Amino acid sequence: MNIPHIVGEPSILYLGTPVVLISTENEDGSANLGPMSSAFWLGWRCMLGLDASSKTTENLIRTGQCVLNLPSVQNVGAVNRLARLTGKNPVPAWKQPLGYTHEKNKFEIAGLTRVPSLSVAPPRALECPIHLEAVIAARHGLMEDDDAVRGALVVFEARIVRVHLHPGLLMDGNPNRIDPDKWRPLIMSFQRFYGLGDELHDSTLARIPEDAYRPLARIPEPAFASGGGS
């Protein structure tokens, strides 16, 4: 039996998106690691929605470089340890009543290992199964039509320049394809952590070879010389 919908006004619309740990470089060459879940990909581009007052945002504007470390469900503890920490000192005013505290040594607190990147300066988080080295191609304001929040949020377009994959994620015999049955991304839905279940149904889109999308996912030449993290 169909039940009529009701009109509602949820405070947030976190309907389920993958978690990303963004590593960036601080002014002194140390590394910041910021968790977020407002991200989506098209080809080799990624859109990142961030708080304009965050250390991650500050570093992205200054350096134009980052690594998008994608945690699996097995990394949930590491992500949770970072949840209410910020690299900004002092803590932004709006985060103080929410219980955020300043922490510079994010990798150590999370229990993650820094490893050098190949094309950008910020380090990768070894324990995450996927690392996407990226440079910032564009920056946009969000909610610029709302006087109450104008300037509080920012969206970055990141261009992926290098991809690192754990071998356990790959399809047998194909080093360039991730097996969706092996990849279990960490998902955030309404501030809670979830994982993926088993495949529900055959998809007609899955009958299109992935290589057919290659023109949209053209692999660019690295934009920076080899660099490592601190």
Secondary structure, 3 states (H helix, E strand, C coil): CCCCCCCCCCCCCCCCEECEEEEEECCCCCEEEEEECCEEEECCEEEEEEECCCHHHHHHHHHCEEEEEECEHHHHHHHHHHCCEECCCCCCCCCHHHCCEECCCHHHHHCCCEECCCCCCCCEECCCCEEEEEEEEEEEECCCCCCCCCCCEEEEEEEEEEEEECHHHEECCEEEEECCCCCCECEEECCEEECCCCCCCCCCHHHCCHHHHHHHHCCCCCCCCCCCCC
